[in-house]
Amino acid sequence: MFSKQEGKDNLPTATIATVDYEYIQHLIRERSGIVLDEDKQYLVDARLTPVLRQEKLSSIQDLVVQLRAKPFNGLHQSVVEAMTTNETLFFRDAHPFEALKSKVFPDLLVARETKKQINIWCAACSSGQEPYSIAMLAKEFFGLHPGWSTRIIATDLSRDILARAKQARYSQLEVNRGLPATYMVKYFKKEGMEWQLNQEIRNMVEFREMNLTAPWPAMPTIDIIFLRNVLIYFDVEMKKSILAKARGLMSSDSYLFLGGAETTLYLDNRFEQLYYGKAPCCRLRKS
Ligand SMILES: C[S@@+](CC[C@H](N)C(=O)[O-])C[C@H]1O[C@@H](n2cnc3c(N)ncnc32)[C@H](O)[C@@H]1O
């Protein structure tokens, strides 16, 4: 049984006909921007096995026949969603969250003193650990400053993962990954085998479906963007286009955080990369 987070080791070699593999590659790229290299047949095979089971189909060849027969519908969407990687955890990489606490929130407290409102966008939010980590920190920080409000918009391509995120219920394993014990005690309640996040923190996050590679819906000006661990799946032109659109949502003193393997370098020279502690952060160049 494969999970959506496992690597390539010890997986059986899949045999998918080239034409079928090319069809899947094209569908995924067109609908999500995700580039599937030629050597990812094992991954396609592993990820689409549950879709085959659900649709009572016996092979990827049969699945492709079904997909080709109809315009884009729920089955195509299921295939696209099955091919996304949803790996995430609370306070992933720690440093960007440290930077929020020690630098970004205190600076915005001064810079947005008149409005007393900050907008945060967590793009590609997966099952919610990232936006909820931000929400808990924002509650801890801005909760000490009466009259302030924090709006957190969390978006993802996948409807299934957004449905999970909205439930805000996590397994023991998931809370063990990155969530400080103090926050677990303060903000979560054990219900059966799972941990339920409290309503106040859930209410701070507004979930929306959004495909980063399709035209973007109207968005407010954003003070802090978390666009982490998703650009890696796109080709250079798509990365450039997404960074340019993200830039359009930022004001001159907004902050952009990318994933550990992502950068604006060689993609968008209107950004400069600074370090807050050990966290790389992208800011708009002044000139
Ligand atoms: C590896 S997770 C990253 C989650 C979180 N940002 C983090 O760093 O822990 C990647 C997420 O990107 C989403 N995704 C993939 N392609 C996307 C697209 N074109 N538009 C929006 N989200 C996308 C996937 O559904 C998945 O939830």
The ligand as an SDF file (V2000), in Angstrom:
LIG
                    3D

 27 29  0  0  0  0  0  0  0  0999 V2000
    3.6530   19.5320   -0.5670 C   0  0  0  0  0  0  0  0  0  0  0  0
    2.1150   20.3370   -0.2300 S   0  0  0  0  0  0  0  0  0  0  0  0
    2.6860   21.7910    0.5880 C   0  0  0  0  0  0  0  0  0  0  0  0
    1.8090   22.1450    1.7680 C   0  0  0  0  0  0  0  0  0  0  0  0
    2.3110   23.3220    2.6120 C   0  0  0  0  0  0  0  0  0  0  0  0
    2.4080   24.5310    1.8380 N   0  0  0  0  0  0  0  0  0  0  0  0
    3.6300   23.0140    3.2460 C   0  0  0  0  0  0  0  0  0  0  0  0
    4.6560   23.5660    2.8320 O   0  0  0  0  0  0  0  0  0  0  0  0
    3.6680   22.1920    4.1760 O   0  0  0  0  0  0  0  0  0  0  0  0
    1.7050   20.9200   -1.8630 C   0  0  0  0  0  0  0  0  0  0  0  0
    0.2620   21.3630   -2.0030 C   0  0  0  0  0  0  0  0  0  0  0  0
    0.1490   22.0720   -3.2410 O   0  0  0  0  0  0  0  0  0  0  0  0
   -1.1110   21.8210   -3.7860 C   0  0  0  0  0  0  0  0  0  0  0  0
   -1.0580   22.1370   -5.2210 N   0  0  0  0  0  0  0  0  0  0  0  0
   -0.4490   21.4440   -6.2040 C   0  0  0  0  0  0  0  0  0  0  0  0
   -0.6290   22.0480   -7.3800 N   0  0  0  0  0  0  0  0  0  0  0  0
   -1.3570   23.1610   -7.1240 C   0  0  0  0  0  0  0  0  0  0  0  0
   -1.8780   24.1960   -7.9460 C   0  0  0  0  0  0  0  0  0  0  0  0
   -1.6830   24.2070   -9.2610 N   0  0  0  0  0  0  0  0  0  0  0  0
   -2.5890   25.1790   -7.3510 N   0  0  0  0  0  0  0  0  0  0  0  0
   -2.8010   25.1690   -6.0110 C   0  0  0  0  0  0  0  0  0  0  0  0
   -2.3430   24.2210   -5.1900 N   0  0  0  0  0  0  0  0  0  0  0  0
   -1.6320   23.2270   -5.7500 C   0  0  0  0  0  0  0  0  0  0  0  0
   -1.3690   20.3630   -3.4920 C   0  0  0  0  0  0  0  0  0  0  0  0
   -2.7450   20.0360   -3.5360 O   0  0  0  0  0  0  0  0  0  0  0  0
   -0.7500   20.2290   -2.0870 C   0  0  0  0  0  0  0  0  0  0  0  0
   -1.7230   20.3640   -1.0830 O   0  0  0  0  0  0  0  0  0  0  0  0
  1  2  1  0
  2  3  1  0
  2 10  1  0
  3  4  1  0
  4  5  1  0
  5  6  1  0
  5  7  1  0
  7  8  2  0
  7  9  1  0
 10 11  1  0
 11 12  1  0
 11 26  1  0
 12 13  1  0
 13 14  1  0
 13 24  1  0
 14 15  1  0
 14 23  1  0
 15 16  2  0
 16 17  1  0
 17 18  1  0
 17 23  2  0
 18 19  1  0
 18 20  2  0
 20 21  1  0
 21 22  2  0
 22 23  1  0
 24 25  1  0
 24 26  1  0
 26 27  1  0
M  CHG  2   2   1   9  -1
M  END
$$$$
